Amino acid sequence: MQEEVAEKILKTAEEACFDVMFEIHKVARRHNTAIVVEVGDVHAEKHPFTDIELSAH
């Protein structure tokens, strides 16, 4: 039972992360800006998803 609950929580968390990621890309497109991702001391600039990529969500 606990494993089933843990799986549901994990799936919900993953879906929430994807929702936020797509929302960030939508806002970046709306403001015509790039997305800067920082991991440790490494920075990477990404272009927002295209309309086709966003509509796939």
DSSP file (Angstrom, degrees, kcal/mol; ACC not computed):
  #  RESIDUE AA STRUCTURE BP1 BP2  ACC     N-H-->O    O-->H-N    N-H-->O    O-->H-N    TCO  KAPPA ALPHA  PHI   PSI    X-CA   Y-CA   Z-CA
    1    1 A M     >        0   0    0      0, 0.0     4,-2.1     0, 0.0     5,-0.2   0.000 360.0 360.0 360.0 -45.4    0.0    0.0    0.0
    2    2 A Q  H  >  +     0   0    0      1,-0.2     4,-2.6     2,-0.2     5,-0.2   0.867 360.0  54.5 -63.4 -35.2    2.8    2.5    0.9
    3    3 A E  H  > S+     0   0    0      2,-0.2     4,-2.3     1,-0.2    -1,-0.2   0.898 107.3  50.1 -65.5 -39.2    4.5    1.7   -2.4
    4    4 A E  H  > S+     0   0    0      2,-0.2     4,-2.1     1,-0.2    -2,-0.2   0.907 111.8  47.8 -63.9 -42.6    1.3    2.6   -4.3
    5    5 A V  H  X S+     0   0    0     -4,-2.1     4,-2.4     2,-0.2    -2,-0.2   0.911 110.9  51.5 -64.7 -42.3    1.0    5.9   -2.4
    6    6 A A  H  X S+     0   0    0     -4,-2.6     4,-2.5     1,-0.2    -2,-0.2   0.902 109.1  50.7 -61.8 -41.1    4.6    6.7   -3.0
    7    7 A E  H  X S+     0   0    0     -4,-2.3     4,-2.5     2,-0.2    -1,-0.2   0.900 110.2  49.6 -63.6 -41.1    4.2    6.0   -6.8
    8    8 A K  H  X S+     0   0    0     -4,-2.1     4,-2.3     2,-0.2    -2,-0.2   0.907 111.7  48.6 -64.3 -41.7    1.1    8.3   -6.9
    9    9 A I  H  X S+     0   0    0     -4,-2.4     4,-2.4     2,-0.2    -2,-0.2   0.924 112.1  48.9 -63.9 -44.4    3.0   11.1   -5.1
   10   10 A L  H  X S+     0   0    0     -4,-2.5     4,-2.4     2,-0.2    -2,-0.2   0.918 111.7  48.7 -61.4 -45.0    6.0   10.7   -7.5
   11   11 A K  H  X S+     0   0    0     -4,-2.5     4,-2.3     1,-0.2    -1,-0.2   0.905 111.7  49.3 -63.3 -41.9    3.8   10.8  -10.5
   12   12 A T  H  X S+     0   0    0     -4,-2.3     4,-2.2     2,-0.2    -1,-0.2   0.905 111.3  49.6 -63.5 -42.3    2.0   13.9   -9.3
   13   13 A A  H  X S+     0   0    0     -4,-2.4     4,-2.2     2,-0.2    -2,-0.2   0.905 110.6  49.9 -64.0 -42.2    5.3   15.6   -8.5
   14   14 A E  H  X S+     0   0    0     -4,-2.4     4,-2.2     1,-0.2    -2,-0.2   0.917 110.6  49.6 -63.0 -43.3    6.6   14.8  -12.0
   15   15 A E  H  X S+     0   0    0     -4,-2.3     4,-2.4     1,-0.2    -1,-0.2   0.896 110.0  51.3 -62.6 -40.2    3.5   16.2  -13.6
   16   16 A A  H  X S+     0   0    0     -4,-2.2     4,-2.3     2,-0.2    -1,-0.2   0.896 108.5  51.6 -64.3 -40.3    3.7   19.4  -11.6
   17   17 A C  H  X S+     0   0    0     -4,-2.2     4,-2.5     1,-0.2    -2,-0.2   0.917 110.9  47.6 -62.7 -43.2    7.4   19.9  -12.6
   18   18 A F  H  X S+     0   0    0     -4,-2.2     4,-2.5     2,-0.2     5,-0.2   0.901 109.8  53.2 -65.1 -40.2    6.4   19.5  -16.3
   19   19 A D  H  X S+     0   0    0     -4,-2.4     4,-2.0     1,-0.2    -2,-0.2   0.920 111.3  46.0 -59.8 -43.8    3.5   21.9  -15.9
   20   20 A V  H  X S+     0   0    0     -4,-2.3     4,-2.5     2,-0.2    -2,-0.2   0.912 110.5  53.5 -65.6 -42.7    5.9   24.5  -14.4
   21   21 A M  H  X S+     0   0    0     -4,-2.5     4,-1.9     1,-0.2    -2,-0.2   0.923 110.7  46.2 -59.4 -45.0    8.5   23.9  -17.1
   22   22 A F  H  X S+     0   0    0     -4,-2.5     4,-2.2     1,-0.2    -1,-0.2   0.874 110.7  53.3 -66.9 -35.7    5.9   24.5  -19.8
   23   23 A E  H  X S+     0   0    0     -4,-2.0     4,-2.4    -5,-0.2    -1,-0.2   0.895 106.9  52.1 -65.3 -39.7    4.6   27.6  -18.1
   24   24 A I  H  X S+     0   0    0     -4,-2.5     4,-2.4     1,-0.2    -1,-0.2   0.914 110.3  48.7 -61.0 -42.6    8.2   29.0  -17.9
   25   25 A H  H  X S+     0   0    0     -4,-1.9     4,-2.3     2,-0.2    -2,-0.2   0.884 109.8  52.2 -66.2 -38.1    8.5   28.5  -21.7
   26   26 A K  H  X S+     0   0    0     -4,-2.2     4,-2.4     2,-0.2    -2,-0.2   0.925 111.2  46.4 -62.5 -44.5    5.2   30.2  -22.3
   27   27 A V  H  X S+     0   0    0     -4,-2.4     4,-2.0     2,-0.2    -2,-0.2   0.903 111.0  52.5 -65.8 -41.1    6.2   33.2  -20.3
   28   28 A A  H  <>S+     0   0    0     -4,-2.4     5,-2.5     1,-0.2     4,-0.3   0.906 111.5  46.5 -61.9 -41.2    9.6   33.4  -22.0
   29   29 A R  H ><5S+     0   0    0     -4,-2.3     3,-1.0     3,-0.2    -2,-0.2   0.913 110.1  53.2 -65.9 -41.7    7.9   33.3  -25.4
   30   30 A R  H 3<5S+     0   0    0     -4,-2.4    -1,-0.2     1,-0.3    -2,-0.2   0.854 116.9  38.2 -62.0 -34.9    5.4   35.9  -24.4
   31   31 A H  T 3<5S-     0   0    0     -4,-2.0    -1,-0.3    -5,-0.1    -2,-0.2   0.323 108.8-124.2 -99.8   6.9    8.2   38.3  -23.3
   32   32 A N  T < 5 +     0   0    0     -3,-1.0     2,-0.3    -4,-0.3    -3,-0.2   0.924  67.1 126.2  52.1  53.6   10.5   37.3  -26.2
   33   33 A T      < -     0   0    0     -5,-2.5    -1,-0.2    -6,-0.1     2,-0.1  -0.871  57.7-110.9-135.5 167.1   13.3   36.2  -24.0
   34   34 A A        -     0   0    0     -2,-0.3     2,-0.5    13,-0.1    13,-0.2  -0.452  26.9-118.6 -93.2 170.0   15.6   33.2  -23.4
   35   35 A I  E     -A   46   0A   0     11,-3.2    11,-3.5    -2,-0.1     2,-0.6  -0.948  21.0-152.4-111.1 127.4   15.6   30.9  -20.4
   36   36 A V  E     -A   45   0A   0     -2,-0.5     2,-0.5     9,-0.2     9,-0.2  -0.895   9.3-166.1-104.5 124.1   18.8   30.7  -18.4
   37   37 A V  E     -A   44   0A   0      7,-3.5     7,-2.6    -2,-0.6     2,-0.5  -0.920   2.4-166.6-110.0 132.3   19.5   27.5  -16.5
   38   38 A E  E     +A   43   0A   0     -2,-0.5     2,-0.5     5,-0.2     5,-0.2  -0.977  12.2 174.3-124.0 125.5   22.1   27.3  -13.9
   39   39 A V  E >  S-A   42   0A   0      3,-2.6     3,-2.1    -2,-0.5     2,-0.3  -0.963  71.1 -43.8-127.9 113.1   23.5   24.1  -12.4
   40   40 A G  T 3  S-     0   0    0     -2,-0.5     0, 0.0     1,-0.3     0, 0.0  -0.537 123.7 -26.6  65.3-126.1   26.4   24.7  -10.0
   41   41 A D  T 3  S+     0   0    0     -2,-0.3     2,-0.5    -3,-0.1    -1,-0.3   0.270 116.9 103.1-100.9   9.9   28.6   27.2  -11.7
   42   42 A V  E <   -A   39   0A   0     -3,-2.1    -3,-2.6     2,-0.0     2,-0.4  -0.833  52.1-166.0-101.1 126.3   27.5   26.3  -15.2
   43   43 A H  E     -A   38   0A   0     -2,-0.5     2,-0.4    -5,-0.2    -5,-0.2  -0.886   5.6-176.6-109.7 140.4   25.0   28.5  -17.0
   44   44 A A  E     -A   37   0A   0     -7,-2.6    -7,-3.5    -2,-0.4     2,-0.5  -0.999  15.1-146.9-136.3 134.4   23.2   27.6  -20.2
   45   45 A E  E     -A   36   0A   0     -2,-0.4     2,-0.4    -9,-0.2    -9,-0.2  -0.875  18.9-171.6-102.1 129.6   20.8   29.7  -22.2
   46   46 A K  E     -A   35   0A   0    -11,-3.5   -11,-3.2    -2,-0.5     3,-0.1  -0.918  21.5-126.9-120.5 144.8   17.9   28.0  -23.9
   47   47 A H        -     0   0    0     -2,-0.4   -13,-0.1   -13,-0.2     3,-0.1  -0.651  40.7-100.1 -82.8 147.2   15.4   29.3  -26.4
   48   48 A P        -     0   0    0      0, 0.0    -1,-0.1     0, 0.0   -23,-0.1  -0.231  47.3 -86.4 -64.4 158.2   11.8   28.8  -25.4
   49   49 A F        -     0   0    0      1,-0.1     2,-0.1   -27,-0.1   -20,-0.0  -0.224  46.9-110.1 -59.1 152.7    9.8   26.0  -26.9
   50   50 A T     >  -     0   0    0     -3,-0.1     4,-2.6     1,-0.1     5,-0.2  -0.297  32.0-100.9 -75.8 169.1    8.1   26.6  -30.2
   51   51 A D  H  > S+     0   0    0      1,-0.2     4,-2.5     2,-0.2     5,-0.2   0.882 125.2  53.2 -58.5 -38.2    4.3   26.9  -30.5
   52   52 A I  H  > S+     0   0    0      2,-0.2     4,-1.1     1,-0.2    -1,-0.2   0.927 109.9  46.8 -64.4 -44.9    4.3   23.3  -31.8
   53   53 A E  H  4 S+     0   0    0      1,-0.2     4,-0.5     2,-0.2     3,-0.2   0.898 113.9  48.3 -63.8 -40.3    6.3   22.0  -28.8
   54   54 A L  H >< S+     0   0    0     -4,-2.6     3,-1.1     1,-0.2    -2,-0.2   0.878 108.5  53.3 -68.1 -36.7    4.0   23.9  -26.4
   55   55 A S  H 3< S+     0   0    0     -4,-2.5    -1,-0.2     1,-0.3    -2,-0.2   0.735  96.8  67.5 -72.4 -19.4    0.8   22.7  -28.1
   56   56 A A  T 3<        0   0    0     -4,-1.1    -1,-0.3     1,-0.3    -2,-0.2   0.726 360.0 360.0 -69.9 -19.8    2.1   19.1  -27.6
   57   57 A H    <         0   0    0     -3,-1.1    -1,-0.3    -4,-0.5    -2,-0.2   0.463 360.0 360.0 -82.0 360.0    1.7   19.5  -23.9
